[in-house]
């Protein structure tokens, strides 16, 4: 068997461990692995010789400890209505002699994989998004590492906030879901956490901050600094999310960002000293955590096992602490959002990974 592997969408810690897992398992089974550079772009253009690289154990030896993607990423949509390149994808798969493709990505990358699967392309998906909002899986690659970065960043900022007695707004990623802001903010002991699932009023935000300040005074604390964690998709009730620009990508998304700075401008009228910073791409640019390394490799192993067993059209998923599979056609369902009342029941903090297929 000859397998192509690609990483699409944004980069995230855990991509390289997943690639390594694919190559390690495939090599043990006597399969050949071809790396497809820049996501679906590699299969969506006819002159793609510089987008293809052979992968073997000697090449991926250090992958598991590296952040980003050694195969690079792009936001190419091979099945967009304006520029459907399904035929070119099939031609390239035939030209390269591929028996199947393993696509590592989020909602958009795997959504395209689902469409191609229905059109006859043998493909298996591996979930990746630091937002952890993919339907059908409790975990996606990059989430744990990003949480560690948020916690560390917020704690560093707290030192400056305390020194200057500042209300500091820290913006983190999260277009539709607030998992990063919620769990990262909890770990960093943030005073206020704002997430997309729960729009708010400015009056409510000001009231909560003032309440926190009053509580500090009542307890005899001299410190009047507060840390507010803000997800990029957060918005005031009745307003749209703040856009970084007005350009749509190939999947129909605007770039979000700047909501923390927008809120700072509004809070300047209420408080004497406010500051803003965005962690932005720092959340994605880190060496993968132990958890992302282990789960990434297991995702890769099991993706190859599925193909060995003749299964395609599925995404590897983690459900109830076990690796399983979800049909790719279901990826486009509503994203996995935060339900604050139920989140502690459904979000296991200590996940035990058990094998669902591969042995050895």
C-alpha positions in Angstrom: 0.0 0.0 0.0 1.1 3.5 -0.8 -0.3 6.2 1.5 -0.2 10.0 1.1 -0.3 12.2 4.3 -1.1 15.9 4.5 -1.7 18.6 7.1 -4.2 21.3 6.2 -5.6 24.5 7.8 -3.6 26.2 10.5 -0.5 24.6 12.1 -0.7 23.1 15.6 1.6 21.2 18.0 0.9 17.5 17.5 0.9 17.5 13.7 4.5 16.2 13.4 3.9 13.4 16.0 0.9 12.3 14.0 2.9 12.2 10.8 5.6 10.2 12.7 2.9 7.7 13.9 1.7 7.2 10.4 5.2 6.5 9.1 6.2 4.3 12.0 3.1 2.0 11.6 3.2 2.0 7.8 6.9 1.0 7.8 6.2 -1.9 10.1 3.5 -3.1 7.8 5.7 -2.7 4.7 3.7 0.3 3.3 5.2 3.3 1.6 4.3 6.9 2.8 4.4 10.0 0.7 4.3 13.5 2.3 2.0 15.9 0.5 3.2 19.5 1.3 0.9 22.4 2.0 -2.3 20.4 2.6 -4.8 19.9 -0.1 -2.8 22.2 -2.3 -0.4 19.4 -3.2 -3.3 17.4 -4.8 -5.1 20.5 -6.3 -2.5 21.6 -8.8 -1.1 19.8 -11.8 2.5 20.8 -11.4 3.1 19.5 -7.9 6.5 17.8 -8.1 7.8 20.2 -5.4 4.9 19.4 -3.2 5.7 15.7 -2.8 8.4 14.1 -0.5 9.1 10.5 0.4 8.8 9.8 4.2 10.7 7.1 6.1 11.8 6.3 9.6 15.1 8.2 9.2 13.3 11.4 8.1 10.7 11.4 10.9 13.1 10.4 13.6 12.8 13.8 15.4 9.3 14.8 14.3 7.6 13.9 17.6 9.4 16.7 19.5 8.8 19.4 16.9 6.0 21.9 16.7 4.3 23.1 13.5 4.2 20.9 10.5 7.2 19.7 8.6 4.8 19.1 5.6 3.6 22.8 5.9 0.0 23.9 5.7 -2.4 25.9 3.6 -6.1 26.8 3.6 -6.7 25.3 0.2 -10.3 24.0 -0.4 -10.2 21.5 -3.3 -14.1 21.2 -3.4 -15.1 24.8 -3.2 -18.1 25.7 -5.4 -16.2 28.5 -7.1 -13.2 26.3 -8.0 -13.9 22.6 -7.6 -10.7 20.6 -8.2 -12.0 17.1 -7.5 -10.9 15.8 -10.9 -7.4 17.2 -10.4 -7.2 15.5 -7.0 -8.1 12.2 -8.5 -5.6 12.6 -11.3 -2.8 13.4 -8.9 -3.7 10.4 -6.7 -3.5 8.2 -9.7 -0.3 9.8 -11.0 1.4 9.3 -7.6 0.1 5.8 -7.3 -1.6 6.4 -4.0 -4.0 3.9 -2.5 -5.3 6.3 0.1 -4.8 9.7 1.8 -4.5 10.5 5.5 -5.7 14.1 6.0 -4.7 15.8 9.3 -6.8 18.9 10.0 -9.8 20.6 11.5 -13.3 21.2 10.4 -12.4 22.6 7.0 -9.7 20.2 6.0 -11.7 17.2 7.1 -14.9 18.6 5.7 -13.2 18.7 2.3 -12.0 15.1 3.0 -15.6 14.0 3.7 -16.7 15.5 0.3 -13.9 13.8 -1.5 -14.6 10.5 0.2 -18.2 10.6 -1.0 -16.8 11.2 -4.5 -14.7 8.1 -4.4 -11.4 9.2 -2.9 -10.2 6.8 -0.1 -9.3 9.0 2.8 -9.0 8.8 6.6 -8.9 11.9 8.8 -7.0 12.8 12.0 -8.5 15.6 14.1 -6.3 18.7 14.7 -7.4 22.1 16.1 -6.2 23.9 19.2 -9.9 25.1 19.6 -11.0 21.5 20.4 -14.3 22.2 18.8 -14.6 19.3 16.3 -17.8 17.3 16.3 -17.4 13.6 17.3 -14.2 13.7 19.3 -13.3 14.7 22.8 -9.8 15.7 21.8 -8.0 17.3 18.8 -4.3 17.7 18.4 -2.7 20.9 19.7 -5.2 21.7 22.4 -3.2 20.6 25.4 0.0 22.5 24.2 -2.0 25.6 23.5 -3.5 25.5 27.0 -0.1 25.3 28.5 1.0 28.4 26.5 -2.1 30.3 27.6 -1.6 29.5 31.2 2.1 30.4 31.1 1.4 33.6 29.2 -1.3 34.8 31.5 0.8 34.1 34.5 3.7 36.2 33.0 1.3 39.0 32.2 -0.1 38.9 35.8 3.4 40.0 37.1 3.2 43.2 35.0 -0.5 43.7 35.8 0.3 43.5 39.5 3.2 45.9 39.2 1.1 48.6 37.6 -2.2 47.7 39.2 -3.7 47.1 35.7 -6.8 45.5 34.3 -5.3 43.3 31.6 -7.2 41.8 28.7 -5.5 38.7 27.3 -6.9 37.6 23.9 -6.7 33.9 23.0 -7.9 31.9 20.0 -11.4 30.4 19.7 -13.6 31.3 16.8 -16.8 29.4 17.7 -15.9 27.7 21.0 -14.4 28.9 24.2 -12.5 25.8 25.4 -9.1 27.4 25.3 -10.2 30.6 27.1 -12.2 28.6 29.7 -9.7 26.0 30.6 -6.7 28.2 30.1 -8.3 31.0 32.1 -9.2 28.6 34.9 -5.6 27.2 35.1 -4.2 30.7 35.2 -6.8 31.8 37.9 -8.2 34.6 35.6 -10.7 36.9 37.2 -13.0 37.0 34.2 -13.4 34.7 31.2 -15.3 35.7 28.1 -16.2 33.0 25.5 -18.2 33.1 22.2 -21.0 30.8 23.5 -22.1 33.5 26.0 -22.5 37.0 24.6 -22.5 39.7 27.3 -23.3 43.3 27.8 -20.7 46.0 28.6 -22.6 46.9 31.8 -22.4 43.3 33.0 -18.6 43.1 32.3 -18.0 46.4 34.1 -20.1 45.2 37.0 -18.3 41.9 37.3 -14.9 43.6 37.3 -16.0 46.1 39.9 -17.3 43.2 42.0 -13.9 41.5 41.8 -12.2 44.7 42.8 -14.6 45.1 45.8 -14.0 41.5 46.9 -10.2 42.1 46.9 -10.7 45.2 49.1 -13.0 43.4 51.5 -10.4 40.7 51.9 -7.8 43.3 52.7 -5.8 42.9 49.4 -4.0 46.0 48.2 -3.7 44.6 44.7 -6.3 46.1 42.3 -5.1 44.2 39.1 -7.4 41.9 37.3 -6.8 39.4 34.4 -9.6 39.0 31.8 -9.2 36.1 29.3 -11.0 36.8 26.0 -11.6 34.3 23.2 -11.3 35.9 19.8 -14.8 35.0 18.8 -16.3 36.7 21.9 -18.8 39.4 21.2 -21.0 41.9 23.0 -24.7 40.9 22.9 -26.2 42.2 19.7 -22.8 42.8 18.0 -20.8 40.8 15.6 -17.4 39.3 16.4 -14.5 41.7 15.6 -12.8 40.9 12.3 -9.1 41.4 11.7 -9.8 42.0 8.0 -12.7 41.7 5.5 -11.2 39.0 3.3 -12.8 35.6 3.1 -10.6 32.5 2.8 -11.3 29.5 0.5 -13.6 28.1 3.2 -15.6 31.2 3.6 -14.1 32.4 7.0 -13.1 35.9 8.0 -10.0 36.4 10.1 -11.0 37.3 13.7 -8.9 39.2 16.2 -8.8 42.4 18.1 -11.8 42.0 20.3 -9.6 42.4 23.4 -8.3 45.7 22.1 -11.9 46.8 21.2 -13.0 46.0 24.8 -10.0 47.8 26.2 -11.2 51.0 24.4 -14.6 50.6 26.0 -13.3 49.9 29.4 -11.0 52.9 29.3 -14.0 55.0 30.1 -14.7 53.0 33.3 -11.3 52.2 34.7 -8.1 54.3 35.0 -5.6 51.7 33.9 -6.3 49.0 31.3 -4.0 47.1 28.9 -4.4 44.5 26.2 -2.3 41.8 24.6 -3.0 39.0 22.2 -1.2 35.7 22.5 -2.2 35.0 18.9 0.2 32.6 17.1 2.2 31.9 20.2 -0.5 29.4 21.1 0.2 27.4 18.0 4.0 27.8 17.9 5.3 25.5 20.6 6.9 22.1 20.9 4.1 19.6 21.5 3.3 18.6 25.0 3.6 15.1 26.3 -0.1 14.6 25.7 -0.1 15.9 22.1 3.0 13.7 21.3 1.4 10.5 22.6 -2.1 11.1 21.2 -0.7 12.3 17.9 1.3 9.1 17.4 -1.6 6.9 18.4 -3.9 8.8 16.0 -1.4 8.2 13.2 -1.0 4.5 14.1 -4.7 3.9 14.1 -5.3 5.8 10.8 -2.9 3.3 9.1 -4.6 0.4 10.8 -7.9 1.5 9.4 -6.5 1.7 5.9 -4.9 -1.7 6.3 -8.3 -3.1 7.2 -9.9 -1.6 4.1 -11.7 1.2 6.0 -11.9 4.8 4.7 -14.3 7.7 5.0 -13.7 8.0 8.7 -12.0 10.3 11.2 -10.0 8.8 14.1 -11.7 10.1 17.3 -11.3 10.0 21.1 -14.6 9.2 22.8 -15.0 8.0 26.4 -11.2 7.6 26.8 -11.0 5.2 23.8 -9.9 5.7 20.3 -12.7 5.1 17.8 -13.9 6.4 14.5 -16.5 8.9 13.2 -17.8 9.1 9.6 -16.2 12.1 7.9 -19.6 13.2 6.6 -20.6 14.1 10.2 -17.7 16.5 10.7 -19.8 19.4 9.3 -22.3 19.1 12.1 -22.5 21.7 14.8 -19.1 22.3 16.5 -18.4 21.1 20.0 -19.3 24.1 22.1 -19.0 24.9 25.8 -21.9 24.2 28.0 -20.8 25.7 31.3 -23.4 23.8 33.3 -22.4 20.4 31.8 -18.8 20.9 31.0 -17.4 19.4 34.1 -19.4 16.2 33.5 -18.3 15.8 29.8 -14.8 17.2 30.0 -12.5 14.6 31.5 -9.3 16.2 32.9 -7.4 12.9 33.2 -7.8 10.9 30.0 -6.5 7.3 29.9 -5.6 6.4 26.3 -6.5 2.8 25.3 -5.8 1.1 22.0 -8.7 0.6 19.7 -6.9 -1.3 16.9 -3.1 -1.3 16.5 -1.1 -3.8 18.5 2.6 -3.7 19.3 
